[in-house]
Amino acid sequence: MGELRNFFTPLHRKTSRNYVERMLDDKVACMQVAKEYGARFWDGDRRYGYGGYRYDGRWEAVARQLIDSYGLTEKAKILDVGCGKGFLLHELKRLLPGATVAGFDCSPYALENAKEEVRGNLFQHRAQEPYPYGDKEFDLTISLTTLHNLELFDLKPALAEIERVSKRAYITVEGYRNEQELFNLQCWALTCASFYTPKAWVWLFEEFGYRGDYEFIYFE
Ligand SMILES: C[S@@+](CC[C@H](N)C(=O)[O-])C[C@H]1O[C@@H](n2cnc3c(N)ncnc32)[C@H](O)[C@@H]1O
């Protein structure tokens, strides 16, 4: 079984969030817009998603931790499932220019507006569909804040595919540890479809045969 990691939480904690305000701001309509993962989710008003998702170098710290923790070298092959605009892959490639990076996402808008340097390595695909790769083809597969957007029946094939194509894997998903965090998560999340405690997530990983590492982000 994989290990609990702490790579992404420091980034996640930097954002300030007014949970109740969000819940009262026509949230159902905002969720419907967000789930299209189009321009408004990425670069529209904050009520629909990121409120402007621009490259600002914040991913470098995460990339460095991944390189150190997984011993990635210039020969590494790395896959990002739900890569969005490819910011993390770009950092990895910047730090390891010889590495092979690949990523996919269901959002055409994210891919069209991806970091130019890695755009050619990205393609449109859904995490729950079979991946066009061989067994254990990647030294590391990562998936950050994507998989909780899948429903349970899609999580199973997605986790199985990540496990199949990777030597090592690391995923981050949203979770909650108590009623307050569940409330906050439900207020804040626009696209989340799987709301679980860490215990339930780990149970799911075992049940679905995912043996990679994981991290949970919480809405404290
Ligand atoms: C919160 S964003 C995170 C993006 C990126 N990993 C990052 O951290 O910058 C969630 C991502 O999941 C993608 N996504 C949602 N459902 C998906 C699916 N079924 N297959 C692939 N990507 C999906 C969205 O398009 C979006 O890029």
The ligand as an SDF file (V2000), in Angstrom:
LIG
                    3D

 27 29  0  0  0  0  0  0  0  0999 V2000
   -8.8400   21.3420   -9.9040 C   0  0  0  0  0  0  0  0  0  0  0  0
   -8.3570   21.0730  -11.5570 S   0  0  0  0  0  0  0  0  0  0  0  0
   -6.6650   20.5600  -11.3450 C   0  0  0  0  0  0  0  0  0  0  0  0
   -5.8370   20.6860  -12.5880 C   0  0  0  0  0  0  0  0  0  0  0  0
   -4.3550   20.3660  -12.4390 C   0  0  0  0  0  0  0  0  0  0  0  0
   -4.1300   19.0110  -11.9560 N   0  0  0  0  0  0  0  0  0  0  0  0
   -3.6900   21.3700  -11.5430 C   0  0  0  0  0  0  0  0  0  0  0  0
   -3.4880   21.0390  -10.3560 O   0  0  0  0  0  0  0  0  0  0  0  0
   -3.4010   22.4760  -11.9990 O   0  0  0  0  0  0  0  0  0  0  0  0
   -9.2070   19.5710  -11.9260 C   0  0  0  0  0  0  0  0  0  0  0  0
   -8.8920   19.0650  -13.3020 C   0  0  0  0  0  0  0  0  0  0  0  0
   -9.5290   17.8260  -13.5140 O   0  0  0  0  0  0  0  0  0  0  0  0
   -9.9140   17.7770  -14.8690 C   0  0  0  0  0  0  0  0  0  0  0  0
  -10.8980   16.6900  -14.9810 N   0  0  0  0  0  0  0  0  0  0  0  0
  -12.0880   16.6040  -14.3730 C   0  0  0  0  0  0  0  0  0  0  0  0
  -12.6900   15.4350  -14.6710 N   0  0  0  0  0  0  0  0  0  0  0  0
  -11.8340   14.7660  -15.4720 C   0  0  0  0  0  0  0  0  0  0  0  0
  -11.8670   13.5070  -16.1160 C   0  0  0  0  0  0  0  0  0  0  0  0
  -12.9110   12.6890  -15.9760 N   0  0  0  0  0  0  0  0  0  0  0  0
  -10.8140   13.1260  -16.8700 N   0  0  0  0  0  0  0  0  0  0  0  0
   -9.7540   13.9470  -17.0150 C   0  0  0  0  0  0  0  0  0  0  0  0
   -9.6630   15.1660  -16.4400 N   0  0  0  0  0  0  0  0  0  0  0  0
  -10.6920   15.5640  -15.6700 C   0  0  0  0  0  0  0  0  0  0  0  0
  -10.4170   19.1870  -15.1350 C   0  0  0  0  0  0  0  0  0  0  0  0
  -10.5230   19.5340  -16.4740 O   0  0  0  0  0  0  0  0  0  0  0  0
   -9.3360   19.9820  -14.4260 C   0  0  0  0  0  0  0  0  0  0  0  0
   -8.2470   20.1900  -15.2630 O   0  0  0  0  0  0  0  0  0  0  0  0
  1  2  1  0
  2  3  1  0
  2 10  1  0
  3  4  1  0
  4  5  1  0
  5  6  1  0
  5  7  1  0
  7  8  2  0
  7  9  1  0
 10 11  1  0
 11 12  1  0
 11 26  1  0
 12 13  1  0
 13 14  1  0
 13 24  1  0
 14 15  1  0
 14 23  1  0
 15 16  2  0
 16 17  1  0
 17 18  1  0
 17 23  2  0
 18 19  1  0
 18 20  2  0
 20 21  1  0
 21 22  2  0
 22 23  1  0
 24 25  1  0
 24 26  1  0
 26 27  1  0
M  CHG  2   2   1   9  -1
M  END
$$$$
